[in-house]
Amino acid sequence: MADHILGALRRANRAVALILGVALILTVAFILTDVALRGLGLGSLGGSDELSGYVMAAVASWGLAFALLERAHVRIDVMRLKLRDTGRAAMDILAMIVTNGVVLLIAFQCWPVLQKTIERGSRANTPLETPLWIPQGIWFAGWLWFALSATIITLVALSYLLAGRRDALDATIGIGSEVEP
């Protein structure tokens, strides 16, 4: 069951990563077009700096879950490398629980930002006058997705630990390119 849940989460996050990649490519194309038009003296499309900031916030919040699943987050594991399998598993679980707690706290704290924006009807102080609930809603949804993904990964990792599936545990939350001592 845990394998199926993790597989579904992995597929969903790969789809999200693909969408984020397309969004980045479109943003780069928009910026390049804007810069080229300015360079040719044809004016500007306008808003490329604002829109690129919104895209970067969305890519960052949504992309964190993919990075977590791919074990791409930076970890400093000086102590972990000196431990045996049981100690490594304990350090991995501890790291995942702490990561999950921090992500849940951040996601929880993101809501008041979006809530105030919605209540005030805030708009960007730019020529586009973007209703800020749109980019902040996407940003908030990304943090919620990261929190959900981190929670699922933590629960799956705990189930692997309880089932004695150390290889599956290591493949899920261990270090991807670990050098054995």
N, C-alpha and C positions, 0 to 999 in steps of 0.2 A: 504494500500500500504506500509506504513512504517513498519507494522508488518511483511510483506512478505520479505522486504529488510533486516530487522534485522534478521529474521529467516534464510535467505540464508547466510548472513554473519556469523551467529553463526555456521551453518553447515560447512561452508568453514573453519572457524577457528578451529573447532573440528577436521576436517580432517588434518589440518596442525599440530595441537597438537599431533595427533596420529603418524604422520610421524616423528615429532621431538622426541617423546618418543622412537620410534623404533631406530632412529639414536643414541640416548643416550645409549640405551641398547647395540647396536652393538659396540659403542665406548668403553663402559665399558668392554665388552667381549674381544675386541681387546687389551685393556690395561692389563687386567688380564692374557690373554694368553702371552703377551710380558713379563710381570713380572714373570710368572711361568717359562717360557723358560729361562729367565736370572737366576732365582733361581736354576734351574736344570743344569745350566752351558751349555745350548744348544745354547747360543747366543741370539740375539734379532731380532725381526721382523723389528725394526727400525721405527722411525717416530711416535711412539705412542704419544709422548708429542706434536709434531707439529700438528698432525691430531686432537687430542683432543682439542687443542686450537681453531682450525678452527670450530669444531663442537660446542664448547661452544659459540663462537661468533654468529654462525648461530642460535642456539637455543635461545640465548638471544634476538636477533633482531626479529626473527619470533614469538617467544613466547609472546612478549609484547602485541600483539593484542588480543591473546586469554585471557591473564590476564585482559586486559581492559574490554572485553566483560563479563567476569565472575566476574567483580568487585573485583578483587584480588589485585589491586594496593593499596598501603598504602595511607591512607588519614588521616589527623589530623583534626578532626571536632569538636573541643571544642565549637566554636561559633554556628555551624550548629545545634547541639543538643538542643540549647536554643531557637531556632527559631520555628515559626509556619510553617505550610505547604508551604505558599507562599515564606517565607524566605528560607526555605530548598530547594525549587525548584530553587530559584534564585542562591543559593550557588552551587547547583549541576550543573546548566547550566554554571555558571562562571568557576567552576573547569574543566568542560569538554572543554570549549572553550580555556582555558589556556593550558590544556594538549594537545589539538589538535594543538595549535599554536607552542608549544615547539616541538612536534613530527614533524610537517611540517618543522620547522627550522632545526632540526637535519637531517632529510632525505635530505633536500636541501644541507646541508653542507657535507653529505656523498659522494655526486657525485664527487666533486673535488679529493677526495682521490682515488676513483676508476679510474677516468679519468687519473690522473698522472701515476698510476700503468700500465694502458693500454698503454699510450703513451711511457713510458719508457721500457715496456716489463719486468717489475720487476719480479724477482724470489726470493723465500725464500733463505736466506743464511744458508741452511741446506743441509744435504746429499740428501734429496728428491728433492731439487730445484723446489719446487712447483711454477707454474706460479701464482703469487698472485692475478691476476684478477679473478681466480676461487673462492677462499674463500671470497674475497672482494665483488665479484658480488653477491654471495649468501647473504652475510651480508647486502649489499646495498638493495637487493630485499626485505629482511626482514623489513628494515626500511621503504621502500616504502609501503609495505603491512600494516605495523602499521599505517602509515600516512593515507592511504586510509581507513582503518578500523576506525580510530579515527574520520575522517571527516564524514564518513557515520553515525557513532554513534551520533556525534554532531548534524547532520542534522535531524536524526530521533528523537532525544531528543527534539530539537526545534519544530518539528512538533507535538510531543505529548504535549508540553507546550502550543502551539497555539491552539490545539484542546481541551485543558482542560483535558487531560488524565493524571492526576497526578499519578495514580497507575502505569500506563505504564511507565511514566517518572521515577518514583522511582525504578521500577523494572529494568530499563535500565541503569541508571547512579547514582542511590542512593547508600546508604551504604548497603552492603549485610547482615551484622550481627549487625545492629544498636540496641542499647539499648535505649528505649524511656525514657525521663526524668520523 
